[in-house]
Amino acid sequence: MQECGPVRRRPPIGCAARRTAGKLPDGGCAREERLKMNGENALAIDWKVPPDSLHIAKGEAHLWRADLHGGEDARDRLRQSLSADERARAERFVFERDRQRWAAGRGILREILGLYLGRHPRTLAIVNRPDGKPTLSNRCAGDPAIRFNLSHSESLAVLAVTLDQEVGVDVETYRPEVATAEIAERYFSADEQSEFRSLPENLRTEGFFLCWTRKEAFLKARGEGLRTPLDSFTVSLTPGRPPALRCQDAQRWHLSSFYPDSRSTAALVTEGSHLERRFWEWR
Ligand SMILES: CC(C)(COP(=O)(O)OP(=O)(O)OC[C@H]1O[C@@H](n2cnc3c(N)ncnc32)[C@H](O)[C@@H]1OP(=O)(O)O)[C@@H](O)C(=O)NCCC(=O)NCCS
């Protein structure tokens, strides 16, 4: 999404692009089938409709998916829950579509956090930490220590919520045209590049997006963005194999991947050991 103001140097993958249908150019079979063949069981996630108030337990990570399009009613309601600063930020987007998506994403974030805290979305204060990672600031005594991280790709948003454990999530739309060796060389560590090259041609796009989302989710869990050098850690990327993370403090983190729908890939990094993942659908 393009905001007015100083231009940030961004990798080519984050920019909005036409959605590619679920077909792979490198093999011909539908992506869903390929994921099943890889044992990824992509579409097996049962995204549940949440109850009116939600509880998250220690040892759980809640994952939400949401469509940023929503209807006009939802759009108005979500916009009304934004703070003045957030509305001003939404106004800075150059394109109306980006403005709407950003406002919807922030409004949905507020509604979901409100479910856990039993508070009206408008009463929440979401501020950026000094490293840029958004966090809740006006907690009340007795509030659960909710942590969260949001990611969006085109009209899909994915939100991860934990209880007092750092969390990072990333979702990317599956676009074979960006999964090139040149981009891998530029952004992947030496070991990642060599694993990428070792993949058979028909698994490369899948492997590329597993790598990209895992790296991003790790950066976002740490909160440091690109202040953590991209070659200072390595993630595994072979489809169908258990995810692995190698870095100085790898014991501190847990990495997993999932598929929010047949056209996207996502990764979750949480602090501590394995958390039980629960999947919710925002409507
Ligand atoms: C800032 C960054 C979070 C952007 O990520 P992105 O993939 O463009 O966008 P996402 O949709 O996944 O995430 C954006 C959300 O992350 C959150 N976020 C912003 N800064 C963050 C930070 N420092 N840490 C964690 N989360 C952050 C915000 O909620 C933001 O949503 P908002 O714009 O609605 O406020 C950051 O990770 C970045 O710029 N990474 C560089 C990309 C790169 O080179 N990746 C290489 C991977 S191989």
The ligand as an SDF file (V2000), in Angstrom:
LIG
                    3D

 48 50  0  0  0  0  0  0  0  0999 V2000
    7.5680   -3.1590    8.6010 C   0  0  0  0  0  0  0  0  0  0  0  0
    7.3170   -4.5660    8.1610 C   0  0  0  0  0  0  0  0  0  0  0  0
    6.5560   -5.1620    9.2890 C   0  0  0  0  0  0  0  0  0  0  0  0
    6.4440   -4.6280    6.8880 C   0  0  0  0  0  0  0  0  0  0  0  0
    5.9450   -5.8770    6.5950 O   0  0  0  0  0  0  0  0  0  0  0  0
    5.0730   -6.1430    5.2810 P   0  0  0  0  0  0  0  0  0  0  0  0
    5.2640   -7.5520    4.8780 O   0  0  0  0  0  0  0  0  0  0  0  0
    5.3290   -5.0950    4.2850 O   0  0  0  0  0  0  0  0  0  0  0  0
    3.5860   -5.8980    5.7330 O   0  0  0  0  0  0  0  0  0  0  0  0
    2.6250   -6.7830    6.6450 P   0  0  0  0  0  0  0  0  0  0  0  0
    1.2730   -6.5680    6.1130 O   0  0  0  0  0  0  0  0  0  0  0  0
    3.0800   -8.1950    6.8130 O   0  0  0  0  0  0  0  0  0  0  0  0
    2.7640   -6.1030    8.0630 O   0  0  0  0  0  0  0  0  0  0  0  0
    2.3610   -4.8050    8.2810 C   0  0  0  0  0  0  0  0  0  0  0  0
    1.9240   -4.7230    9.7080 C   0  0  0  0  0  0  0  0  0  0  0  0
    2.9730   -5.1230   10.5730 O   0  0  0  0  0  0  0  0  0  0  0  0
    2.8790   -4.3840   11.7820 C   0  0  0  0  0  0  0  0  0  0  0  0
    4.2040   -3.7960   12.0130 N   0  0  0  0  0  0  0  0  0  0  0  0
    4.6850   -2.5790   11.6400 C   0  0  0  0  0  0  0  0  0  0  0  0
    5.9570   -2.4410   12.0800 N   0  0  0  0  0  0  0  0  0  0  0  0
    6.2760   -3.5850   12.7290 C   0  0  0  0  0  0  0  0  0  0  0  0
    7.4440   -4.0330   13.3980 C   0  0  0  0  0  0  0  0  0  0  0  0
    8.5510   -3.2970   13.4980 N   0  0  0  0  0  0  0  0  0  0  0  0
    7.4180   -5.2670   13.9550 N   0  0  0  0  0  0  0  0  0  0  0  0
    6.3180   -6.0380   13.8710 C   0  0  0  0  0  0  0  0  0  0  0  0
    5.1780   -5.6640   13.2480 N   0  0  0  0  0  0  0  0  0  0  0  0
    5.1670   -4.4480   12.6800 C   0  0  0  0  0  0  0  0  0  0  0  0
    1.7930   -3.3510   11.6130 C   0  0  0  0  0  0  0  0  0  0  0  0
    0.6280   -3.8290   12.2540 O   0  0  0  0  0  0  0  0  0  0  0  0
    1.5960   -3.3160   10.1220 C   0  0  0  0  0  0  0  0  0  0  0  0
    0.2560   -3.0850    9.7980 O   0  0  0  0  0  0  0  0  0  0  0  0
   -0.2390   -1.6030    9.4840 P   0  0  0  0  0  0  0  0  0  0  0  0
    0.5610   -1.1480    8.3190 O   0  0  0  0  0  0  0  0  0  0  0  0
   -1.6810   -1.8180    9.1680 O   0  0  0  0  0  0  0  0  0  0  0  0
    0.0060   -0.8120   10.7020 O   0  0  0  0  0  0  0  0  0  0  0  0
    8.7130   -5.1360    8.0390 C   0  0  0  0  0  0  0  0  0  0  0  0
    8.7990   -6.4790    8.4330 O   0  0  0  0  0  0  0  0  0  0  0  0
    9.4510   -4.8970    6.7780 C   0  0  0  0  0  0  0  0  0  0  0  0
    9.4960   -3.8350    6.2020 O   0  0  0  0  0  0  0  0  0  0  0  0
   10.0690   -5.8760    6.3210 N   0  0  0  0  0  0  0  0  0  0  0  0
   10.8990   -5.7750    5.1510 C   0  0  0  0  0  0  0  0  0  0  0  0
   10.5290   -6.6760    4.0880 C   0  0  0  0  0  0  0  0  0  0  0  0
   11.6960   -7.5490    3.6530 C   0  0  0  0  0  0  0  0  0  0  0  0
   12.7200   -7.1410    3.1710 O   0  0  0  0  0  0  0  0  0  0  0  0
   11.5010   -8.8520    3.8180 N   0  0  0  0  0  0  0  0  0  0  0  0
   12.4670   -9.8010    3.4330 C   0  0  0  0  0  0  0  0  0  0  0  0
   11.9630  -11.1730    3.7830 C   0  0  0  0  0  0  0  0  0  0  0  0
   12.9320  -12.3740    2.9410 S   0  0  0  0  0  0  0  0  0  0  0  0
  1  2  1  0
  2  3  1  0
  2  4  1  0
  2 36  1  0
  4  5  1  0
  5  6  1  0
  6  7  2  0
  6  8  1  0
  6  9  1  0
  9 10  1  0
 10 11  2  0
 10 12  1  0
 10 13  1  0
 13 14  1  0
 14 15  1  0
 15 16  1  0
 15 30  1  0
 16 17  1  0
 17 18  1  0
 17 28  1  0
 18 19  1  0
 18 27  1  0
 19 20  2  0
 20 21  1  0
 21 22  1  0
 21 27  2  0
 22 23  1  0
 22 24  2  0
 24 25  1  0
 25 26  2  0
 26 27  1  0
 28 29  1  0
 28 30  1  0
 30 31  1  0
 31 32  1  0
 32 33  2  0
 32 34  1  0
 32 35  1  0
 36 37  1  0
 36 38  1  0
 38 39  2  0
 38 40  1  0
 40 41  1  0
 41 42  1  0
 42 43  1  0
 43 44  2  0
 43 45  1  0
 45 46  1  0
 46 47  1  0
 47 48  1  0
M  END
$$$$
